[in-house]
Amino acid sequence: MRRRMGRVIPSLLAAAGAVFMIVGIYRGEMAVVLRKAINICLECIGIG
């Protein structure tokens, strides 16, 4: 029983993560995150 739960929980967490990623992409949040990442990178380099 314990070994089975050891396999089920990580699988459920991975599936939940995939669902949340798909929902975020569908809502257009991927562009927002990319824009913020670019701004942070440019600030660290000193260009932005």
Residue frames as qw, qx, qy, qz and C-alpha x, y, z in Angstrom:
[[0.000, 0.885, 0.466, 0.000, 0.00, 0.00, 0.00],
 [0.302, -0.815, 0.087, 0.487, 2.73, 2.43, 0.96],
 [0.424, -0.173, 0.585, 0.670, 4.73, 1.72, -2.20],
 [0.246, 0.602, 0.668, 0.361, 1.63, 2.34, -4.33],
 [0.104, -0.947, -0.259, 0.159, 1.02, 5.72, -2.69],
 [0.441, -0.577, 0.315, 0.611, 4.67, 6.55, -3.30],
 [0.326, 0.109, 0.658, 0.670, 3.98, 6.29, -7.02],
 [0.076, 0.738, 0.646, 0.179, 0.52, 7.86, -7.10],
 [0.210, -0.860, -0.198, 0.420, 1.29, 11.13, -5.33],
 [0.272, -0.449, 0.394, 0.754, 4.15, 12.25, -7.63],
 [0.204, 0.302, 0.763, 0.534, 2.06, 11.29, -10.65],
 [0.036, -0.825, -0.563, 0.023, -0.87, 13.38, -9.41],
 [0.254, -0.772, 0.018, 0.582, 1.41, 16.34, -8.71],
 [0.284, -0.176, 0.592, 0.733, 2.93, 16.11, -12.18],
 [0.115, 0.538, 0.749, 0.368, -0.53, 15.93, -13.76],
 [0.130, -0.877, -0.381, 0.263, -1.72, 18.94, -11.73],
 [0.298, -0.582, 0.256, 0.712, 1.37, 20.90, -12.80],
 [0.239, 0.112, 0.709, 0.654, 0.72, 20.07, -16.45],
 [0.022, 0.735, 0.666, 0.126, -2.91, 21.15, -16.14],
 [0.200, -0.853, -0.160, 0.455, -1.93, 24.47, -14.54],
 [0.307, -0.344, 0.467, 0.755, 0.67, 25.07, -17.28],
 [0.168, 0.380, 0.754, 0.509, -1.93, 24.45, -20.00],
 [0.084, -0.848, -0.515, 0.097, -4.43, 26.76, -18.30],
 [0.287, -0.719, 0.073, 0.629, -1.78, 29.48, -18.00],
 [0.265, -0.090, 0.616, 0.736, -0.83, 29.19, -21.66],
 [0.080, 0.596, 0.744, 0.293, -4.51, 29.28, -22.65],
 [0.163, -0.888, -0.354, 0.246, -5.01, 32.49, -20.63],
 [0.451, 0.799, -0.026, 0.397, -2.04, 34.16, -22.34],
 [0.525, -0.835, 0.157, 0.048, 0.12, 34.34, -19.24],
 [0.859, -0.006, 0.196, 0.474, 3.11, 32.85, -21.03],
 [0.404, 0.678, 0.103, 0.606, 3.75, 36.17, -22.79],
 [0.349, -0.889, 0.058, -0.290, 3.57, 38.06, -19.49],
 [0.826, -0.480, 0.212, 0.206, 6.09, 35.74, -17.84],
 [0.755, 0.274, 0.200, 0.562, 8.42, 35.94, -20.84],
 [0.148, 0.842, 0.052, 0.516, 8.24, 39.74, -20.85],
 [0.546, -0.812, 0.158, -0.133, 9.10, 39.88, -17.13],
 [0.884, -0.212, 0.230, 0.349, 11.96, 37.43, -17.60],
 [0.586, 0.539, 0.136, 0.590, 13.40, 39.53, -20.42],
 [0.120, -0.902, 0.042, -0.413, 13.18, 42.69, -18.30],
 [0.736, -0.643, 0.205, 0.053, 14.93, 41.01, -15.37],
 [0.849, 0.071, 0.216, 0.476, 17.70, 39.69, -17.63],
 [0.386, 0.705, 0.095, 0.588, 18.25, 43.08, -19.22],
 [0.360, -0.886, 0.100, -0.274, 18.36, 44.76, -15.80],
 [0.848, -0.432, 0.208, 0.227, 20.95, 42.26, -14.54],
 [0.727, 0.278, 0.211, 0.591, 23.16, 42.86, -17.56],
 [0.238, -0.554, -0.097, 0.791, 22.69, 46.59, -17.21],
 [0.162, 0.202, 0.574, 0.777, 21.17, 47.30, -20.62],
 [0.213, -0.656, -0.612, -0.387, 17.60, 47.98, -19.55]]
